[in-house]
Amino acid sequence: MIDRAMTLSHGVQAKAADVLQISRSLLQYKIKQFPPTNPLK
């Protein structure tokens, strides 16, 4: 879910958080807890 949102937002965390309808700080927490399986190149 986070991977898809980060891909759709071209790596911009604020846009990815908006896609997921969560705060940017919560997104950053989730990224720390569950690192992306397919990081952007």
N, CA, C and O atoms as a Tinker XYZ file with bonds, in Angstrom:
   164  protein
     1  N      0.824000   -1.182000    0.000000    73     2
     2  CA     0.000000    0.000000    0.000000    64     1     3
     3  C      0.876000    1.256000    0.000000    63     2     4     5
     4  O      0.663000    2.164000   -0.804000    81     3
     5  N      1.850000    1.304000    0.894000    73     3     6
     6  CA     2.755000    2.446000    0.952000    64     5     7
     7  C      3.592000    2.513000   -0.324000    63     6     8     9
     8  O      3.808000    3.592000   -0.875000    81     7
     9  N      4.059000    1.362000   -0.786000    73     7    10
    10  CA     4.847000    1.330000   -2.025000    64     9    11
    11  C      4.068000    1.935000   -3.187000    63    10    12    13
    12  O      4.603000    2.736000   -3.954000    81    11
    13  N      2.814000    1.551000   -3.311000    73    11    14
    14  CA     1.982000    2.039000   -4.413000    64    13    15
    15  C      1.768000    3.543000   -4.309000    63    14    16    17
    16  O      1.849000    4.253000   -5.312000    81    15
    17  N      1.495000    4.031000   -3.106000    73    15    18
    18  CA     1.280000    5.465000   -2.914000    64    17    19
    19  C      2.544000    6.257000   -3.226000    63    18    20    21
    20  O      2.472000    7.328000   -3.828000    81    19
    21  N      3.703000    5.737000   -2.821000    73    19    22
    22  CA     4.958000    6.432000   -3.105000    64    21    23
    23  C      5.243000    6.440000   -4.604000    63    22    24    25
    24  O      5.791000    7.412000   -5.124000    81    23
    25  N      4.882000    5.381000   -5.292000    73    23    26
    26  CA     5.072000    5.327000   -6.739000    64    25    27
    27  C      4.148000    6.317000   -7.431000    63    26    28    29
    28  O      4.573000    7.047000   -8.326000    81    27
    29  N      2.888000    6.343000   -7.020000    73    27    30
    30  CA     1.931000    7.272000   -7.628000    64    29    31
    31  C      2.313000    8.728000   -7.407000    63    30    32    33
    32  O      2.023000    9.583000   -8.244000    81    31
    33  N      2.960000    9.010000   -6.285000    73    31    34
    34  CA     3.318000   10.388000   -5.949000    64    33    35
    35  C      4.736000   10.738000   -6.393000    63    34    36    37
    36  O      5.240000   11.812000   -6.065000    81    35
    37  N      5.384000    9.835000   -7.139000    73    35    38
    38  CA     6.746000   10.053000   -7.631000    64    37    39
    39  C      7.728000   10.310000   -6.492000    63    38    40    41
    40  O      8.654000   11.108000   -6.638000    81    39
    41  N      7.532000    9.642000   -5.368000    73    39    42
    42  CA     8.451000    9.732000   -4.248000    64    41    43
    43  C      8.219000   10.898000   -3.294000    63    42    44    45
    44  O      8.980000   11.077000   -2.343000    81    43
    45  N      7.179000   11.692000   -3.536000    73    43    46
    46  CA     6.895000   12.837000   -2.662000    64    45    47
    47  C      6.020000   12.353000   -1.510000    63    46    48    49
    48  O      4.874000   11.951000   -1.710000    81    47
    49  N      6.585000   12.399000   -0.293000    73    47    50
    50  CA     5.886000   11.852000    0.860000    64    49    51
    51  C      4.579000   12.577000    1.157000    63    50    52    53
    52  O      3.598000   11.938000    1.535000    81    51
    53  N      4.547000   13.884000    0.994000    73    51    54
    54  CA     3.325000   14.644000    1.286000    64    53    55
    55  C      2.188000   14.206000    0.357000    63    54    56    57
    56  O      1.044000   14.073000    0.792000    81    55
    57  N      2.502000   13.985000   -0.903000    73    55    58
    58  CA     1.475000   13.542000   -1.851000    64    57    59
    59  C      1.054000   12.099000   -1.566000    63    58    60    61
    60  O     -0.122000   11.755000   -1.683000    81    59
    61  N      2.025000   11.256000   -1.191000    73    59    62
    62  CA     1.708000    9.864000   -0.859000    64    61    63
    63  C      0.792000    9.804000    0.351000    63    62    64    65
    64  O     -0.142000    9.003000    0.384000    81    63
    65  N      1.052000   10.642000    1.344000    73    63    66
    66  CA     0.201000   10.684000    2.532000    64    65    67
    67  C     -1.203000   11.122000    2.154000    63    66    68    69
    68  O     -2.182000   10.602000    2.689000    81    67
    69  N     -1.311000   12.079000    1.230000    73    67    70
    70  CA    -2.613000   12.540000    0.767000    64    69    71
    71  C     -3.362000   11.414000    0.048000    63    70    72    73
    72  O     -4.568000   11.248000    0.228000    81    71
    73  N     -2.642000   10.653000   -0.759000    73    71    74
    74  CA    -3.250000    9.514000   -1.464000    64    73    75
    75  C     -3.807000    8.500000   -0.465000    63    74    76    77
    76  O     -4.885000    7.940000   -0.663000    81    75
    77  N     -3.047000    8.273000    0.617000    73    75    78
    78  CA    -3.458000    7.301000    1.634000    64    77    79
    79  C     -4.429000    7.889000    2.660000    63    78    80    81
    80  O     -4.982000    7.169000    3.491000    81    79
    81  N     -4.625000    9.199000    2.589000    73    79    82
    82  CA    -5.494000    9.929000    3.521000    64    81    83
    83  C     -5.018000    9.770000    4.965000    63    82    84    85
    84  O     -5.805000    9.517000    5.878000    81    83
    85  N     -3.697000    9.928000    5.139000    73    83    86
    86  CA    -3.095000    9.927000    6.466000    64    85    87
    87  C     -2.152000   11.126000    6.548000    63    86    88    89
    88  O     -1.862000   11.761000    5.535000    81    87
    89  N     -1.678000   11.432000    7.750000    73    87    90
    90  CA    -0.749000   12.552000    7.897000    64    89    91
    91  C      0.639000   12.135000    7.399000    63    90    92    93
    92  O      0.972000   10.952000    7.341000    81    91
    93  N      1.429000   13.140000    7.045000    73    91    94
    94  CA     2.776000   12.867000    6.563000    64    93    95
    95  C      3.623000   12.238000    7.659000    63    94    96    97
    96  O      4.449000   11.367000    7.386000    81    95
    97  N      3.421000   12.676000    8.899000    73    95    98
    98  CA     4.199000   12.101000   10.002000    64    97    99
    99  C      3.848000   10.629000   10.216000    63    98   100   101
   100  O      4.726000    9.823000   10.521000    81    99
   101  N      2.585000   10.279000   10.059000    73    99   102
   102  CA     2.188000    8.871000   10.185000    64   101   103
   103  C      2.793000    8.056000    9.043000    63   102   104   105
   104  O      3.225000    6.922000    9.250000    81   103
   105  N      2.825000    8.624000    7.855000    73   103   106
   106  CA     3.455000    7.936000    6.721000    64   105   107
   107  C      4.934000    7.700000    7.004000    63   106   108   109
   108  O      5.445000    6.608000    6.752000    81   107
   109  N      5.629000    8.712000    7.527000    73   107   110
   110  CA     7.043000    8.555000    7.844000    64   109   111
   111  C      7.251000    7.467000    8.892000    63   110   112   113
   112  O      8.208000    6.698000    8.800000    81   111
   113  N      6.369000    7.392000    9.887000    73   111   114
   114  CA     6.449000    6.350000   10.906000    64   113   115
   115  C      6.283000    4.971000   10.260000    63   114   116   117
   116  O      7.036000    4.044000   10.557000    81   115
   117  N      5.298000    4.850000    9.382000    73   115   118
   118  CA     5.047000    3.556000    8.741000    64   117   119
   119  C      6.205000    3.154000    7.840000    63   118   120   121
   120  O      6.535000    1.971000    7.746000    81   119
   121  N      6.828000    4.126000    7.174000    73   119   122
   122  CA     7.977000    3.823000    6.324000    64   121   123
   123  C      9.139000    3.317000    7.177000    63   122   124   125
   124  O      9.856000    2.406000    6.763000    81   123
   125  N      9.334000    3.897000    8.365000    73   123   126
   126  CA    10.393000    3.418000    9.260000    64   125   127
   127  C     10.107000    2.003000    9.745000    63   126   128   129
   128  O     11.012000    1.172000    9.813000    81   127
   129  N      8.844000    1.727000   10.082000    73   127   130
   130  CA     8.469000    0.416000   10.604000    64   129   131
   131  C      8.486000   -0.659000    9.521000    63   130   132   133
   132  O      8.861000   -1.803000    9.779000    81   131
   133  N      8.080000   -0.286000    8.312000    73   131   134
   134  CA     7.971000   -1.229000    7.202000    64   133   135
   135  C      8.642000   -0.623000    5.982000    63   134   136   137
   136  O      7.967000   -0.019000    5.149000    81   135
   137  N      9.969000   -0.772000    5.856000    73   135   138
   138  CA    10.679000   -0.173000    4.721000    64   137   139
   139  C     10.104000   -0.651000    3.387000    63   138   140   141
   140  O      9.640000   -1.786000    3.281000    81   139
   141  N     10.136000    0.216000    2.370000    73   139   142
   142  CA     9.592000   -0.169000    1.059000    64   141   143
   143  C     10.278000   -1.420000    0.518000    63   142   144   145
   144  O     11.491000   -1.585000    0.651000    81   143
   145  N      9.496000   -2.284000   -0.086000    73   143   146
   146  CA    10.042000   -3.502000   -0.654000    64   145   147
   147  C     10.610000   -3.253000   -2.044000    63   146   148   149
   148  O     11.454000   -4.007000   -2.531000    81   147
   149  N     10.130000   -2.177000   -2.680000    73   147   150
   150  CA    10.591000   -1.840000   -4.018000    64   149   151
   151  C     10.928000   -0.352000   -4.040000    63   150   152   153
   152  O     10.137000    0.451000   -4.537000    81   151
   153  N     12.101000    0.031000   -3.502000    73   151   154
   154  CA    12.433000    1.459000   -3.415000    64   153   155
   155  C     12.541000    2.106000   -4.787000    63   154   156   157
   156  O     12.864000    1.456000   -5.781000    81   155
   157  N     12.264000    3.403000   -4.814000    73   155   158
   158  CA    12.370000    4.135000   -6.063000    64   157   159
   159  C     13.809000    4.155000   -6.520000    63   158   160   161
   160  O     14.730000    4.184000   -5.704000    81   159
   161  N     14.004000    4.140000   -7.838000    73   159   162
   162  CA    15.367000    4.091000   -8.383000    64   161   163
   163  C     15.824000    5.467000   -8.757000    63   162   164
   164  O     16.946000    5.636000   -9.234000    81   163
